[in-house]
Amino acid sequence: MDDPELQALREEAASRLFSGPVDFLRSAPQLQFLPDPEVPEIAFCGRSNVGKSSLLNALTGRKAIARASVTPGRTQELNFFDVGRPEDEGALPLFRLVDMPGYGFAKAPKGAVKDWTRLVFDYLRGRVTLRRVYVLIDARHGLKKNDE
């Protein structure tokens, strides 16, 4: 267990980081549209409607930087957000957050679901700047086979 002072310092640093610039960079429907691999990336994945976009909004303290929806399968591309852009014009962000399409039930054509599922797996297997992947699990349903 961490020292309470150390924990408070970490929380303050995180708060300062996310109170700075957080900007939508782009959506990538295919690997060729990924941003250049210049900074570390942290991705969020999970079943459709588990709350990936809502978590990104909460982490960044923004109400709608990531589009949250009640419709399963609304996020169909990899969505990239730059965090902590330094003051210098043209400088790189500190890192990127990635909102990934969900898996499981989606109100979308099966072909589209297959395409974005392939995109997700290809991104997870080969992205050199990917540093962390957080898998969100719906506590109401617990760990499912496709979460594993």
N, C-alpha and C positions, 0 to 999 in steps of 0.2 A: 504494500500500500504506500502511496506517495505521501510525502510530507505535505500538510495542508498549505504551507507557504509556497512550495514549489508548484502545487496544483493551481493555486491562485495566479501565479506568474504565467503559467501556461495558458490559462483561460484568458488572461489579459492580452497576451501576445496574439492568441487566435482572434480575439475580438478586434484588435487593431488591424490585423491582416484583412479580415473580411469586411471591416468598415471602410476600407480603401476601395480602389477601383475593382469592379468585377463586371466584365463585359462579355456579352455573347460574341463569339468569334464566327462560327459557321456551323452548318449542318453538313454531314457527309453521308450521302445515300450509298456511296461505293468507296472502296479503298482509295481510288485515285483522287478523291476529294478531301482526303485527310489533310490537316495542316502539316506544314513541315515539322519534322521531329526535332524541335529545338529546345523544348523545356519539359520537365517531368509532368506526367499526366496521372490523375487519380480518377478512376472510373467507378460508377455506381450501376450495378445491375440487379436484377430480380424479376420476379413474376410481373406480368402486366398488372397495373393498379396497386402495386405494393407501396408506392409512395416515393419513388426515386426523385421525381421532379420536385415534389413537395419538400423532401429533405434538402435538396440543393437550394431551394428558396429559403428554407429556415437557416441553413448553414451560412448563407451569404447575407442574411438579413434583408432580403428583397422579397417583395410579394409575388412577383411574377417574372423573374429572370428566366426560369425554366417553365415551360407551359405544362401545367398540371391539368388533368382532365378526369372526369368520372368514367369516360369511355375507355375500356381496355384496348390497348394497341394504338393509342394516339401518337406516341413517340415511335417513329418508324425509321429514324436515322440516328447516327451518332452526333450528338450536339455538344459542341466545345465552348467552354467559357474560360476566358483569361482572368487570372486572379493576380492582383498586386502589381500592376504595371508601374514601373519606376517613372520618375519625373521626366527623364530624357525622352525627347520625341523619337519615336521609332524603336525604343528599347523593348526588349522582350519581357513578357510577364514572368512572375516568379514561378508559376505553374499553371496547369489547366485542369479544370474539372470536366468530366465527360458524363453526360446523361445518356444512358444506353437504352435501346428499345427493350421492352419487356419480353418475357417468354411465357408460355402457357396460353390460356384463352385470350383471343384478341378479336375485336370486331373489325376485321380486315380480310381481304381476299387471301386464300391460302398461299397463292403464289407470292404475294407481297411479304407474308410472314416468313416464308421459306427464304426469300431474298435477304431480309434483314437479319434472320438467324444466321445465315452464312456470313454476312458482314460482321456480326458480333464475334463469331468464332475466329474468323480470320484476323480481326483486330486484336483479340485476346492472345492469339498464338504468336503474332509477329510484330507487335508494336514495340520498338526499342525504347521508347520514352515512357512506357507504362510502368509506373512504380507501385501502385496499389490498386486493387479491385475490391470494392466492398459489395458483398452480396446481401441484399436486404431480404429478410424472411418475414412473412406475414405471421404474426404470433397467433392469429386466430386459426391458422391451418397447420402451423409447424413446418418442419423441413419435409419437402416433397422430393420425389425422385429426381425431377429435373432441376431442383436446387443443388443437388449433389453434383 
